Every structure is written in C-alpha cells, then in structure tokens.
Amino acid sequence: MNERTTVDGTVRSVIFHNAENGYTVLKLNTLDGESVTVVGCIPGAAPGEGMSVTGAWETHPQHGEQLRAEEVERHLPEDPAEIYSFLSSGVCKGLGPTTAKRMVEKFGEETLSVLEQSPERLTVLRGMTKKKARELSEAFRQTMGLRRLMAFLSRYELPPILATRLRERYGNSALSILTENPWLLSMDDNGVSFTLTDRIAMSMGFPPDSEQRVQAAIVYNLNYQEKNGHVFLPDGKLVDTTARLLNCPPELAARGLETLLAQGVLVRETVGNAEACYLRRMWEAETSAQIRLEALLSAAPDKSRQADRVLDEVEQSLHVTYAEHQREAVRLAAKVGVLILTGGPGTGKTTTVRGIVSLFRRMGLDMELSAPTGRAAQRLGEVTGMEARTVHRLLGMTRDEETGQTVFTKSEKDPLQTDAVIVDEMSMVDLPLFSALLRALRPGTRLVLVGDADQLPSVGPGNVFSDLIRSGRIQTVFLREVFRQAEQSAIIRNAHAVNTGQAPRLQNDQGDFFFLRRFAPEQAAATIVELCRTRLPDNMGIPSEQIQVLTPTRKGVCGTVELNRRLQEALNPKDPGKRELRWGDTLFREGDKVMQTRNNYDVVWVKPDNSAGTGIFNGDVGKILEIDPSGQSMLIDFDGRAAPFSPEMLNELELAYAITVHKAQGSEYRAAVLAAVPAARSLMTRGVLYTALTRARELLILVGDPYAVGEMAANNWQQRRYSGLYWRLNHA
C-alpha cells in the first residue's frame, strides 16, 4: 500500500469535474511553488480556494504522478484576486466573471461574507435587483453547505464521496441534520460503523445516556442483524446486545426500546415463544408475505384433469420419460396455486421445469421466468427456451430519488400482467424480495418456486425457502432420485454424500472430481494459482476465464483477498499496454475479472445491439474492457452489457478471480477449484461444502487438507435465524 502524504496549496485550475459523483481532477499550487495534480471526490472545487489534501501518490500511464485524495480540508480564499478567481469559475450558479469583478471591486475581502450573509448589500451594484441578489445568495449558500459538509466529514477522516451521498439523501439540510443526530451516519447503508459514529457524537458533546444515542443503537442493532439473516430479535436479546454495544445499563436500553415502539419505528409481536421486535419495514414485509401467500393458496383453479393428457404430449415433444415424482410435480402445477419443487443435483429439476413450462403453454397461460441472479436467470432461459429475468428486473427495481431507498415499479398498484411466475434458485431469495414479488402478483397468479433446500440460505434476512417447505402449507415435491446419467458424475455423487454427512471420496480416479493434498495454506495457494494458469488450460483444455476459484473465507493466505492478488498477477500480469487504476488497497487492470458487491440502480449499460438499460446488481461478474487514459472512468462488460464506472464507484467492485462460496450461489461454472484449508468453524460447514461442490458443471478440484474437508462434511452447524414466516403460516 502506498504511503499517505499531505499537501497544502491553492487550486490553480479544475481540469475535470463530474457533477453526479463529485469526481474531480485539479491542479494545486503548493506552498513550495510546485504544481500538483490531485484526483478524487472533491465536489464544487474551484480556482482560488485553499486545500489541504491527504492521500497516496500514484503514477498514471499518460498523466504521470498524481495525488489521489482520501481526505480534503478546504479553505475559502481571502485575497481579493483569489476571491475573484473563485467566483468567476462558475462555482456559484448565475454568477459570471463580470459580476464577480464588480463584487470584488466593491467589497474586497468581505465579498464572500456579503454574498452569503448580507445579499441586500449587493443591490448597490449596477443592474443587481433584490430578486437576483437573493438567488445568487441562495446558490452560494448551497455551494457552501456542501463544502461545510465535506469539512465536517474530513474532521473525522471520513471519505469525501460520503458528502455527495448524504446530500442526495438529506438535501441542503444534511449538515444540520447530522449535527442534530450524528448517529445517522451509521444508518441507511452509509458505510460508517456505529463505533465511529458514536465516537463522533461523544466528541460533539452528546451525553452517554442521550435518548438519541440509545434509540440509534437499537435501530442500528436491528439493521446490523439483518446482515446475519435475522428478520427480528427477541426483545430481551435486543436489549442485552444494545446495552453491551453502548456499555450502558439494560434499563436504559429497555426505555429506548419502549420509546421506539410507541413512536411506531419498531413493532413488537408475539411469534412463537418470543416477543419479536421488528423494524417496521421488516414486519410489514413478513406479514404482507404471509397474507398474500394465503390468498394465492386459496384461489387456485383446478386444471388437473387435462394434466395427464398434456403430460403425455410434453413427454413426446421433449423426448423424455418422466419419473413418478416429476409427473407429480407437473400435475400439481396444473392443480395448485403455489408449488415448491426441490431437489439436489442430478435429480431432474431442470427437466421437470421444462415440463411445467410446456404445460403452462398448452394451458394458454402467459408466464414469467425469473431467478435471483443474472447468471441463474440466463441459465433458466437457456434450458427453457424462454426469456428469463432477474427478480429485480422483473419487478422493475429502481431507486427513490428522495429517500435513496430501493423501490419496485411493480406492486399491487401496477401488478405483473401474467398468469404464472416460475422462480429458480429460490434458496437465495430473502424475505424483502419475496414479499415484493408477492405484492406484484395479481390474485390467481400461479407461482412455482424451484430450488435446492440444502444449499446455503439467502445472504439477506429470512429463511424463506426453508420456512415455506417446513410449514407444510404449500404443496412440495421432493426430487430425491439421482438419475443414472447424473449418477455417473462424481461431483453429483460426492455432493449427495456430503449432504448426508459423509466426507466426499478423495481418490483421484473419479473423472470429474479431484483432490490435491496440500496441508500448508501457502502450498495450497501456489497450487491453485498453477491450476488456473497452466495445468487446467494446458492439460484439460479449460481456459482460465472458465475456471472459478472458491473459498469459504476472505481472510488468510487462501482467502479471497490474497488469492485474488496472486491470481491477478498470474492470469493478468502487469503490461505496458494495459492501463491500471488503484483504489485503496486494490489495483484494477484492463482485462481483470471483477464482481459488483452492491446494488447500483443508476449504472447505465449498453448491449452490442445498442439496446440500453440501467442497474448492475450485487454478485454480477464482469471484465474490465478499458480504463480511460485520463483515469476518469473504466468500461466493464457484464455478460454483454457494457457499463461505464467512474473511480468513485470502485468501492462497489472487487476482483473476482476468487470469490467466497456464498457469493457463488446461483452460479454454475465449467470448472471450480475449492480452497479447502482450515478457517473459522462457522465457515467450515456442510452447507458451504455442499454449495461449493454443486457449483461445478464439468470439473471440480479440491485443494487442501483432507481433515478440513472431513470436518466440513461433519459440521452441520447452521446459524439460527430469527424469522416468523414459518410460525405465521402455521398460525394464520
């Protein structure tokens, strides 16, 4: 990592500025008389203002040495000449060089304070009306508001890009809102830890027993627990964990909880043996899902009498012979409003889905096919011969410009105009997404949910697929028979063995399943790199871009961070012909394989046929096609969708030569290599091993410690998730 340095000076010129995200390239005249190029998020930068920039030096292929700003402290100009440069640069909307010159000639060093605080004095200038003076003053105050917000963040070493995000969310009042409640910094996915926010608030003079502090900690606690899969927390647990977070008496946390319940911010309801405390939006998602699911279950027309005849036609047209449970699934799809189809690899889920699709076609039903990820949707479309979209795209996901929250254009007010919806990889669907899907279905719409119940649960809150199956309220077909053709695959045989708690067979005579024994993590990492660089491409004819390295963890020699560094060096080494862009500890290079790590609804993409759309979502994998010579953007190809990314969006990207098993859910790879070395026990589980094994289509290689593999197969630990959907379906 490059060493940080601080440079003081005055802005000489602004070379480039992106108004949407604040990304700026400027020239800074230092106190030593040198000229320095500064790049980074510096909204509203203008010639004449003073800056203290802290960051790391980097060398741009075309533009040479430049300082990437990580912290920026800004000072308004005091010298009349610098004030003129500042105002004439366009920093204030509606104020041009001529008016700026008149202002400075009249008010000198007082110009900026007059403009901001005493606009009525401007009317002495020729042609300046009261209305014009007020408009200029308001525009200047908005500019100053953003600068002061940045100064506030800089004081606590928070990134400048956060100012743009906060301004979008809270408008011109962002600074005053944060001054009144600094704990908002740790809310709304702003990326600031509660510990840091709390320290900021304490430095601002807020008392430790502040009601705001306690309430903010409770809300933060519930938001944080969503990332662990919880929909709610029992009230006792919520009070105890909040008290530990704040190091305060439980009574204080309990009083804060009661206040939030009285305000309607939280909802408490008896769920089983727990007094469940929900954030209101999560309570609404869960209750809405239960109510709407009940409606679908009660409104199903029975069309099963034609099912057997249609089944025979389907078998003839698809040239298949269905097994008993497969026929049952297709019959039930004609009969019931909601159907679950579940089974492991090789049990015929895909063939059965094709049958259901053919059945619905013959019944004259319009249908939509969907899956949680782009890769899974693409695969579903390929096997059915129909268009399939991600659930997010199906629902028309976008971002509310005022609140910054995720919203869907499809809902009960504007439902999907379809008769049936089939969702694949259902184990990945969390509660908020499932609830949104149900809200977008018209009464009587058929719903078929397909997935592998033994895979890892969704990354987001809830345990939807498992809850639906366990409830017993929904017709469920379990495909357990592994077909003879699939049984020839050692990948599938070993996956089913792992699912029963047996260790996979590690002998290397199995055709598509290999184990390379490497006890030392350093040796395992070196072997993984060699497999991807030469051994599989040269010996097996599998190009490196069709190989995915998987690992249970981000940390250590065989974690994603270190493996990505090594694999980048081996598969896409430094080259004079390849431009690079460094962001924090990550170096991005043209040709790199990258993954989007959060939903971004604003990214515009274009396909080769010139059709366009918006949105790149968490888990989407792409390749860096081009890094702009100026370092102002990069072009990334996400499965045929070319999307431009500015440097300030790079915190949403990471290298994807190696990814965690959790991130691989919903994807299938021609070849997968799993780093099987010891890690945290909560990651070395049967579910992780089973999910990793089922990601490989043609070849799977385990590299590591045989004892670690055995421990994973034996460790059936599953984190308990606080979720009420199962209980609600059984106590409706």
Sequence and secondary structure as in RCSB ss.txt:
>XXXX:A:sequence
MNERTTVDGTVRSVIFHNAENGYTVLKLNTLDGESVTVVGCIPGAAPGEGMSVTGAWETHPQHGEQLRAEEVERH
LPEDPAEIYSFLSSGVCKGLGPTTAKRMVEKFGEETLSVLEQSPERLTVLRGMTKKKARELSEAFRQTMGLRRLM
AFLSRYELPPILATRLRERYGNSALSILTENPWLLSMDDNGVSFTLTDRIAMSMGFPPDSEQRVQAAIVYNLNYQ
EKNGHVFLPDGKLVDTTARLLNCPPELAARGLETLLAQGVLVRETVGNAEACYLRRMWEAETSAQIRLEALLSAA
PDKSRQADRVLDEVEQSLHVTYAEHQREAVRLAAKVGVLILTGGPGTGKTTTVRGIVSLFRRMGLDMELSAPTGR
AAQRLGEVTGMEARTVHRLLGMTRDEETGQTVFTKSEKDPLQTDAVIVDEMSMVDLPLFSALLRALRPGTRLVLV
GDADQLPSVGPGNVFSDLIRSGRIQTVFLREVFRQAEQSAIIRNAHAVNTGQAPRLQNDQGDFFFLRRFAPEQAA
ATIVELCRTRLPDNMGIPSEQIQVLTPTRKGVCGTVELNRRLQEALNPKDPGKRELRWGDTLFREGDKVMQTRNN
YDVVWVKPDNSAGTGIFNGDVGKILEIDPSGQSMLIDFDGRAAPFSPEMLNELELAYAITVHKAQGSEYRAAVLA
AVPAARSLMTRGVLYTALTRARELLILVGDPYAVGEMAANNWQQRRYSGLYWRLNHA
>XXXX:A:secstr
   EEEEEEEEEEEEEE TTT EEEEEEEETTS EEEEEEE TT  TT EEEEEEEEEEETTTEEEEEEEEEEEE
   SHHHHHHHHHTT STT  HHHHHHHHHHHGGGHHHHHHH GGGGGGSTT  HHHHHHHHHHHHHHHHHHHHH
HHHHHTT  THHHHHHHHHHGGGHHHHHHH GGGGGSTT    HHHHHHHHHHTT  TT HHHHHHHHHHHHHHH
HTTT S EEHHHHHHHHHHHHT  HHHHHHHHHHHHHHTSEEEEEETTEEEEEEHHHHHHHHHHHHHHHHHHHS 
   GGGHHHHHHHHHHHHT    HHHHHHHHHHHH SEEEEEE TTSSHHHHHHHHHHHHHHTT  EEEEESSHH
HHHHHHHHHTS EEEHHHHTTEEE TTT  EEES BTTB    SEEEESSGGG  HHHHHHHHHTS TT EEEEE
E TTS   SSS  HHHHHHHHS SEEEEE    HHHHT HHHHHHHHHHTT      S SSSEEEEE  SHHHHH
HHHHHIIIIIIIIII   GGGEEEEES SSSTTSHHHHHHHHHHHHS   TTS EEEETTEEEETT EEEE S E
EEEEEE TTS EEEEE TT EEEEEEE TTSS EEEEETTEEEEE GGGGGGEEE SEEEHHHHTT  EEEEEEE
E    TTTSSHHHHHHHHTTEEEEEEEEE HHHHHHHHH          HHHHHH  
